[in-house]
Amino acid sequence: MTITTTKNMTNDILLGDDIDAVTTAVVLATFGHQVQIYSHKQRLQATLEKYSFEHQVMALWQLYVNKGCIELSQLPQKIHADDADISVWQNICQSKVEAIWWFVNDTIQANQQLVNQRKQAQHDAIDWTKNDWTDAMVTACNTSEHQSVAIVLSGKQPIGYFHQLSQQLHRPWVYYVPFVFLQDGQAYHSMLSPFLWLLGEKTPNSGQRVSSLTLLQNHAKQSEVADINTMEFARSGIMAMLATRVSYMNELSRLADAHKVDITRISHIMGLDSRIGASYLQAGWGFGGRTLPVEMQLIKQSFAQTHTDSQLITAVDAINEDQKELIFRKFWQYFDGLIDNKTVLIWGGSYKAGSGRTQNSAIHPLLRLLWSYDIQTLVYADKATEELRLTYLQSEQSQPNQPQSVKPKLTLLQHPYERINDAHALFVISWDNAQAVQVARINDVAIPVFDAKNCFSTSQVAQLVGDYVGMGR
């Protein structure tokens, strides 16, 4: 199904500058919608640069912007709730469009500041939505003449946030779409054909009145519709369950180490049980990225706000943080602590194979621990190379006179076997299985391999002439 649009007619307005907003704009334009996206120019540009590895999204973005299918508009850098001039928000809400997509992604820190500011009223429900940006948008929406325009909310916030926000918006046509389906490295296809489409409705059975929501739901493999409060809880529950599975397998991997059992075989056997399934059963250094770690913090906030005990959630988070340092401890033990001034080769930097993002990846604690022992780190990070360069080397270039002791001992490589002859050990943080591991090249130097993601297959481990240290293997 495609939407026929007239020239200069905007079907959808998007407010946001993260990868969710960018991907949504591209997919809606693919469906034939005219899209106008309001964003902060610098933040939007930063998103486009960080997600340059999303080749299809970026290619289509450039195409649709050039053709005028996606129009770019600027949001003001600052706003105060008592400002008389909220013309940007008024213009947005006065537009005669089918839907306004509002991507709400305020930081957890900002939410935590709200909690701290209102400790004296901790027995009252916190209004998570109170801030100047939200107030300005809500006011503009509620005073608009076009109350039939749908508002589609999205983002990661504490449970109840979007329900509260939907109640503040006076119109009945308010929806919530949690992006549980979006996958780094496959953003375009994962939204074009979602494996699971969830829709929260303020007014029951009204989603079909919005063509963009209907299109996406029709392309989904599975879909479910409920009220907004239920969908918020479902989103948080799904993400917490995935995180729990990861930490559970990582804890089992430590037991597997003690019993000399290969956890990869255990994961395979467990996955054969239809009651369990094979997803998220791989042991490794834990979970990272922009979703699961954030969702764990949000659900912990929700437990704390309702004074509900959360021993399991706390344990899952603690296991994950400790697991990120476990491969270093194995390295330290292997060399009996004599690791000062060595040189190591590291494969991977992203939080998962195929992604260019290093957010909450084990690469960061590993680098800090290695540098504390004056260890030189040679890193082949593939798609994450640029992000590591910006994180560590750009700051070094901007401070050339800083003491040598605090400068990152980091060299970024263009090839995985580059300078392998200089390394005393090989770490594996992530690896794209589409790129075959050349075991013979590793055997030429016979250095120990510390595989933090169990990327090496059983047959590859058997071919190694040097030692192999995995997670529960």
HURAMO-V257385 format. One record per residue. RES is the residue in one small letter. SS is DSSP state (alpha for helix, beta for strand, coil for the rest). PHI is phi in radians with two decimals (* if undefined). BURIAL is # if it has 9 or more other C-alpha atoms within 8 Angstrom, else .. Layout:
<<RES | SS | PHI | BURIAL> <RES | SS | PHI | BURIAL>>
This chain:
<<m | coil | * | .> <t | coil | -2.18 | .> <i | coil | -1.78 | .> <t | coil | -1.47 | .> <t | coil | -2.08 | #> <t | coil | -1.57 | .> <k | coil | -1.04 | .> <n | coil | 1.16 | .> <m | coil | -1.63 | .> <t | coil | -1.73 | #> <n | coil | -1.44 | #> <d | beta | -2.38 | #> <i | beta | -1.94 | #> <l | beta | -2.07 | #> <l | beta | -1.99 | #> <g | coil | 2.83 | #> <d | coil | -2.49 | #> <d | coil | -1.68 | #> <i | alpha | -1.15 | #> <d | alpha | -1.08 | #> <a | alpha | -1.17 | #> <v | alpha | -1.09 | #> <t | alpha | -1.13 | #> <t | alpha | -1.07 | #> <a | alpha | -1.04 | #> <v | alpha | -1.16 | #> <v | alpha | -1.17 | #> <l | alpha | -1.12 | #> <a | alpha | -1.14 | #> <t | alpha | -1.08 | .> <f | coil | -1.31 | #> <g | coil | 1.74 | #> <h | coil | -1.40 | #> <q | coil | -1.57 | #> <v | beta | -2.14 | #> <q | beta | -2.06 | #> <i | beta | -1.99 | #> <y | beta | -1.72 | #> <s | beta | -2.70 | #> <h | coil | -1.53 | #> <k | alpha | -0.94 | .> <q | alpha | -1.19 | .> <r | alpha | -1.18 | #> <l | alpha | -1.11 | #> <q | alpha | -1.10 | .> <a | alpha | -1.10 | .> <t | alpha | -1.10 | #> <l | alpha | -1.08 | #> <e | alpha | -1.29 | .> <k | alpha | -1.15 | #> <y | coil | -1.87 | #> <s | coil | -1.09 | #> <f | coil | -1.27 | #> <e | coil | -1.43 | #> <h | alpha | -1.06 | .> <q | alpha | -1.22 | .> <v | alpha | -1.05 | #> <m | alpha | -1.18 | #> <a | alpha | -1.14 | .> <l | alpha | -1.23 | #> <w | alpha | -1.01 | #> <q | alpha | -1.09 | .> <l | alpha | -1.09 | .> <y | alpha | -1.24 | #> <v | alpha | -1.15 | #> <n | alpha | -1.12 | .> <k | alpha | -1.42 | .> <g | coil | 1.49 | .> <c | coil | -1.25 | #> <i | beta | -2.04 | #> <e | beta | -1.86 | #> <l | beta | -1.78 | #> <s | beta | -2.32 | .> <q | beta | -1.74 | .> <l | coil | -1.62 | #> <p | coil | -1.17 | .> <q | coil | -1.22 | .> <k | coil | -2.40 | .> <i | coil | -2.68 | #> <h | coil | -2.11 | .> <a | coil | -1.03 | #> <d | coil | -1.66 | .> <d | coil | -1.15 | .> <a | coil | -1.29 | .> <d | coil | -1.62 | .> <i | coil | -2.09 | #> <s | alpha | -1.08 | .> <v | alpha | -1.07 | .> <w | alpha | -1.15 | #> <q | alpha | -1.11 | #> <n | alpha | -1.11 | .> <i | alpha | -1.07 | .> <c | alpha | -1.35 | #> <q | alpha | -1.52 | #> <s | coil | -1.22 | .> <k | coil | -1.57 | .> <v | coil | -2.17 | #> <e | coil | -1.35 | #> <a | beta | -2.65 | #> <i | beta | -1.95 | #> <w | beta | -1.60 | #> <w | beta | -2.06 | #> <f | beta | -1.61 | #> <v | coil | -1.75 | #> <n | coil | -2.34 | .> <d | coil | -1.14 | .> <t | coil | -1.29 | .> <i | alpha | -1.06 | #> <q | alpha | -1.04 | .> <a | alpha | -1.10 | .> <n | alpha | -1.12 | #> <q | alpha | -1.15 | .> <q | alpha | -1.10 | .> <l | alpha | -1.09 | #> <v | alpha | -1.07 | #> <n | alpha | -1.12 | .> <q | alpha | -1.19 | .> <r | coil | -2.04 | #> <k | alpha | -1.07 | .> <q | alpha | -1.19 | .> <a | alpha | -2.04 | .> <q | coil | -1.16 | #> <h | coil | -1.49 | .> <d | coil | -1.70 | .> <a | coil | -1.19 | .> <i | coil | -1.38 | .> <d | coil | -1.52 | .> <w | coil | -1.07 | #> <t | coil | -1.46 | .> <k | coil | -1.35 | .> <n | coil | -2.79 | .> <d | alpha | -1.11 | #> <w | alpha | -1.09 | #> <t | alpha | -1.14 | #> <d | alpha | -1.02 | #> <a | alpha | -1.11 | #> <m | alpha | -1.20 | #> <v | alpha | -1.08 | #> <t | alpha | -1.05 | .> <a | alpha | -1.12 | #> <c | alpha | -1.14 | #> <n | alpha | -1.29 | #> <t | coil | -1.75 | .> <s | coil | -1.27 | #> <e | coil | -1.36 | .> <h | coil | -1.80 | #> <q | coil | -1.32 | #> <s | coil | -1.48 | .> <v | coil | -1.23 | #> <a | beta | -1.33 | #> <i | beta | -1.94 | #> <v | beta | -1.89 | #> <l | beta | -1.65 | #> <s | beta | -2.70 | #> <g | coil | 2.45 | #> <k | coil | -1.98 | #> <q | coil | -2.53 | #> <p | coil | -1.00 | #> <i | coil | -0.98 | #> <g | coil | 1.80 | #> <y | alpha | -1.03 | #> <f | alpha | -1.29 | #> <h | alpha | -1.13 | #> <q | alpha | -1.05 | #> <l | alpha | -1.13 | #> <s | alpha | -1.14 | #> <q | alpha | -1.27 | .> <q | alpha | -1.25 | .> <l | coil | -1.41 | #> <h | coil | -1.27 | .> <r | coil | -1.30 | .> <p | coil | -1.39 | .> <w | coil | -1.65 | #> <v | beta | -2.13 | #> <y | beta | -2.36 | #> <y | beta | -2.31 | #> <v | coil | -2.12 | #> <p | coil | -1.40 | #> <f | coil | -1.50 | .> <v | coil | -1.29 | .> <f | coil | -1.66 | #> <l | coil | -1.27 | #> <q | coil | -2.08 | .> <d | coil | -1.03 | .> <g | coil | 1.57 | #> <q | coil | -2.42 | #> <a | alpha | -1.02 | #> <y | alpha | -1.09 | #> <h | alpha | -1.19 | .> <s | alpha | -1.24 | #> <m | alpha | -1.64 | #> <l | alpha | -1.10 | #> <s | coil | -2.39 | #> <p | coil | -1.11 | #> <f | coil | -1.30 | #> <l | coil | -2.60 | #> <w | beta | -1.90 | #> <l | beta | -1.98 | #> <l | beta | -2.32 | #> <g | beta | -1.74 | #> <e | beta | -2.08 | #> <k | coil | -1.31 | #> <t | coil | -1.84 | #> <p | coil | -1.00 | .> <n | coil | 1.02 | .> <s | coil | -2.00 | .> <g | alpha | -1.06 | #> <q | alpha | -1.18 | .> <r | alpha | -1.35 | .> <v | coil | -1.91 | #> <s | alpha | -1.10 | .> <s | alpha | -1.14 | .> <l | alpha | -1.18 | #> <t | alpha | -1.14 | #> <l | alpha | -1.04 | #> <l | alpha | -1.16 | #> <q | alpha | -1.15 | #> <n | alpha | -1.19 | .> <h | alpha | -1.54 | #> <a | coil | -1.40 | #> <k | coil | -1.24 | #> <q | coil | -2.41 | .> <s | beta | -2.57 | #> <e | beta | -2.63 | .> <v | beta | -2.17 | #> <a | beta | -2.72 | #> <d | beta | -1.27 | #> <i | alpha | -1.09 | #> <n | alpha | -1.06 | #> <t | alpha | -1.10 | #> <m | alpha | -1.20 | #> <e | alpha | -1.09 | #> <f | alpha | -1.12 | #> <a | alpha | -1.09 | .> <r | alpha | -1.01 | #> <s | alpha | -1.14 | #> <g | alpha | -1.13 | .> <i | alpha | -1.07 | .> <m | alpha | -1.16 | #> <a | alpha | -1.15 | #> <m | alpha | -1.13 | .> <l | alpha | -1.07 | #> <a | alpha | -1.11 | #> <t | alpha | -1.12 | #> <r | alpha | -1.07 | #> <v | alpha | -1.09 | #> <s | alpha | -1.17 | #> <y | alpha | -1.09 | #> <m | alpha | -1.16 | #> <n | alpha | -1.20 | #> <e | alpha | -1.20 | #> <l | alpha | -1.09 | #> <s | alpha | -1.10 | #> <r | alpha | -1.22 | #> <l | alpha | -1.19 | #> <a | alpha | -1.09 | #> <d | alpha | -0.99 | #> <a | alpha | -1.17 | .> <h | alpha | -1.67 | .> <k | coil | 0.99 | .> <v | coil | -2.00 | #> <d | coil | -1.46 | #> <i | alpha | -1.15 | #> <t | alpha | -1.16 | #> <r | alpha | -1.22 | .> <i | alpha | -1.08 | .> <s | alpha | -1.05 | #> <h | alpha | -1.08 | #> <i | alpha | -1.15 | .> <m | alpha | -1.05 | #> <g | alpha | -1.16 | #> <l | coil | -1.24 | #> <d | coil | -1.35 | .> <s | coil | -1.08 | .> <r | coil | -1.25 | .> <i | coil | -1.86 | .> <g | coil | 1.40 | #> <a | coil | -1.63 | #> <s | coil | -1.25 | .> <y | coil | 1.00 | .> <l | coil | -1.95 | #> <q | coil | -1.55 | #> <a | coil | -1.32 | #> <g | coil | 3.13 | #> <w | coil | -1.54 | #> <g | coil | 2.05 | #> <f | coil | -1.91 | #> <g | coil | -2.47 | #> <g | coil | 1.53 | #> <r | coil | -1.76 | .> <t | coil | -1.91 | .> <l | alpha | -1.04 | #> <p | alpha | -1.05 | #> <v | alpha | -1.16 | #> <e | alpha | -1.09 | #> <m | alpha | -1.14 | #> <q | alpha | -1.17 | #> <l | alpha | -1.17 | #> <i | alpha | -1.23 | #> <k | alpha | -1.13 | #> <q | alpha | -1.09 | #> <s | alpha | -1.14 | #> <f | alpha | -1.08 | #> <a | alpha | -1.13 | #> <q | alpha | -1.11 | #> <t | coil | -1.68 | .> <h | coil | 0.95 | .> <t | coil | -1.85 | .> <d | coil | -1.15 | .> <s | coil | -2.44 | .> <q | alpha | -1.08 | .> <l | alpha | -1.13 | .> <i | alpha | -1.07 | #> <t | alpha | -1.10 | #> <a | alpha | -1.15 | .> <v | alpha | -1.02 | #> <d | alpha | -1.14 | #> <a | alpha | -1.13 | .> <i | alpha | -1.05 | #> <n | alpha | -1.10 | #> <e | alpha | -1.15 | #> <d | alpha | -1.22 | .> <q | alpha | -1.10 | #> <k | alpha | -1.14 | #> <e | alpha | -1.77 | #> <l | alpha | -1.11 | #> <i | alpha | -1.14 | #> <f | alpha | -1.17 | #> <r | alpha | -1.11 | .> <k | alpha | -1.12 | #> <f | alpha | -1.10 | #> <w | alpha | -1.08 | #> <q | alpha | -1.16 | .> <y | alpha | -1.04 | .> <f | coil | -1.67 | .> <d | coil | 0.91 | .> <g | coil | 1.40 | .> <l | coil | -1.56 | .> <i | coil | -2.04 | #> <d | coil | -1.01 | .> <n | coil | 1.11 | .> <k | coil | -1.41 | #> <t | beta | -2.18 | #> <v | beta | -2.20 | #> <l | beta | -1.82 | #> <i | beta | -2.13 | #> <w | beta | -1.76 | #> <g | coil | 1.62 | #> <g | coil | -2.52 | #> <s | coil | -1.29 | #> <y | coil | -1.32 | #> <k | coil | -2.73 | #> <a | coil | -1.09 | #> <g | coil | 1.62 | .> <s | coil | -1.76 | #> <g | coil | -1.87 | #> <r | coil | -1.72 | #> <t | coil | -1.89 | #> <q | coil | -1.01 | #> <n | coil | 1.05 | #> <s | coil | -1.43 | #> <a | alpha | -1.21 | #> <i | alpha | -1.04 | #> <h | alpha | -1.23 | .> <p | alpha | -1.11 | #> <l | alpha | -1.12 | #> <l | alpha | -1.06 | #> <r | alpha | -1.09 | .> <l | alpha | -1.17 | #> <l | alpha | -1.13 | #> <w | alpha | -1.15 | #> <s | coil | -1.14 | .> <y | coil | -1.87 | #> <d | coil | 0.98 | #> <i | coil | -1.59 | #> <q | beta | -1.37 | #> <t | beta | -2.04 | #> <l | beta | -1.81 | #> <v | beta | -2.08 | #> <y | beta | -1.79 | #> <a | coil | -1.85 | #> <d | alpha | 0.94 | #> <k | alpha | -1.19 | #> <a | alpha | -1.63 | #> <t | alpha | -1.01 | #> <e | alpha | -1.14 | .> <e | alpha | -1.15 | #> <l | alpha | -1.17 | #> <r | alpha | -1.08 | #> <l | alpha | -1.17 | #> <t | alpha | -1.25 | .> <y | alpha | -1.97 | #> <l | alpha | -1.47 | #> <q | alpha | -1.16 | #> <s | alpha | -1.14 | #> <e | alpha | -1.19 | #> <q | alpha | -1.16 | .> <s | alpha | -1.36 | .> <q | coil | -2.28 | .> <p | coil | -1.13 | .> <n | coil | -1.66 | .> <q | coil | -1.19 | .> <p | coil | -0.99 | .> <q | alpha | -1.03 | .> <s | alpha | -1.14 | .> <v | alpha | -1.87 | .> <k | coil | -1.31 | .> <p | coil | -1.06 | .> <k | coil | -1.61 | #> <l | beta | -2.19 | #> <t | beta | -2.20 | .> <l | beta | -1.63 | #> <l | coil | -1.88 | #> <q | coil | -1.73 | .> <h | coil | -2.46 | .> <p | coil | -1.13 | .> <y | coil | -1.81 | .> <e | coil | -1.11 | .> <r | coil | 1.11 | .> <i | alpha | -1.12 | #> <n | alpha | -1.19 | .> <d | alpha | -1.55 | .> <a | coil | -1.62 | #> <h | coil | -1.59 | #> <a | beta | -2.82 | #> <l | beta | -2.08 | #> <f | beta | -1.79 | #> <v | beta | -2.15 | #> <i | coil | -1.70 | #> <s | coil | -2.73 | #> <w | coil | -2.71 | #> <d | coil | -1.40 | .> <n | coil | -1.11 | .> <a | coil | -1.21 | .> <q | coil | -1.79 | .> <a | coil | -1.15 | .> <v | coil | -1.32 | .> <q | coil | -1.59 | .> <v | alpha | -1.03 | #> <a | alpha | -1.05 | .> <r | alpha | -1.17 | .> <i | alpha | -1.23 | #> <n | alpha | -1.15 | #> <d | alpha | -1.05 | .> <v | alpha | -1.91 | .> <a | coil | 0.93 | #> <i | coil | -1.54 | #> <p | beta | -1.18 | #> <v | beta | -1.91 | #> <f | beta | -1.98 | #> <d | beta | -1.69 | #> <a | coil | -1.38 | #> <k | coil | -2.13 | #> <n | coil | 0.90 | #> <c | coil | -1.30 | #> <f | coil | -1.31 | .> <s | coil | -1.31 | .> <t | alpha | -1.03 | .> <s | alpha | -1.18 | .> <q | alpha | -1.18 | #> <v | alpha | -1.08 | #> <a | alpha | -1.14 | .> <q | alpha | -1.40 | .> <l | coil | -1.19 | #> <v | coil | -1.58 | .> <g | coil | -1.57 | #> <d | coil | -1.35 | #> <y | beta | -2.21 | #> <v | beta | -2.21 | #> <g | coil | -1.95 | #> <m | coil | -1.89 | #> <g | coil | 1.40 | #> <r | coil | -2.34 | #>>
